[in-house]
Amino acid sequence: MVKLTLYGVDASPPVRAVKLTLAALNLPYDYVNVNLAGKEQLSPEYVKKNPQHTVPTLEEDGHFIWDSHAINAYLVSKYGDSDRLYPKDLLQRAVVDQRLHFESGVVFADGLRSITKSLLFFNQKVFPKERYQAIVEIYDFVETFLKDQDYIAGNQLTIADFSIVSSITSLVAFVELDHAKYVRTSAWIKRLEQLPYYQEANAKGAQDFLSIIKPTNLSFSS
Ligand code: GSF
């Protein structure tokens, strides 16, 4: 088996999505911490590995793959002993892919990055109300997706759950999840918390994310 190296930092939601997948597949790997606050991802060595200078990046046998969604689909396709986490059935796969694109284009871009970039790199503290509303809309979508099913893309656990749970458990740093209103989402998070690797692969890093965001006291304009 070739050596796998994951470049990342636990506070990063997409890094945690990959950690969940590696753990679910029981794959050993080396973890190299990338100090984003110290702009280590912009070093010539890192940019050579990933010109987009993002975490996570996966190294396998001299090849570098980035974007958590691409990494996770690759890992399951290559190393999974079944297609359970990323179904080969085309219709089922289309649902998983839709959720992955939803995470990438909506949850991460609209919900997380639109705040974290300005907050952490440009010290912006007050955000327009639309940013708040975008997060509420994301919570609404996730609650809708979970209607009549236990997992985000159907009745079985897939890499879409890993991508979306790592983001949602980070978004709560900006807008608390109302457990009375989002009953299905709360139950789904609890279901994932039962996974034996959840604490190490997601909960710990989500707490790191909260510890970075909370002291900034960011607010939304009314
Ligand atoms: C997002 C990666 C990303 O922007 C994925 O892998 O799923 N769609 C991609 N990562 C951020 C850290 S974070 O917000 O989790 C990152 O690496 N930012 C540093 C930079 O220089 O862009």
Residues whose N, C-alpha, C, O or C-beta is under 5 A from the ligand:
A	BS01	GSF	S12 P13 P14 Q41 Q52 H53 T54 V55 P56 D67 S68 H69
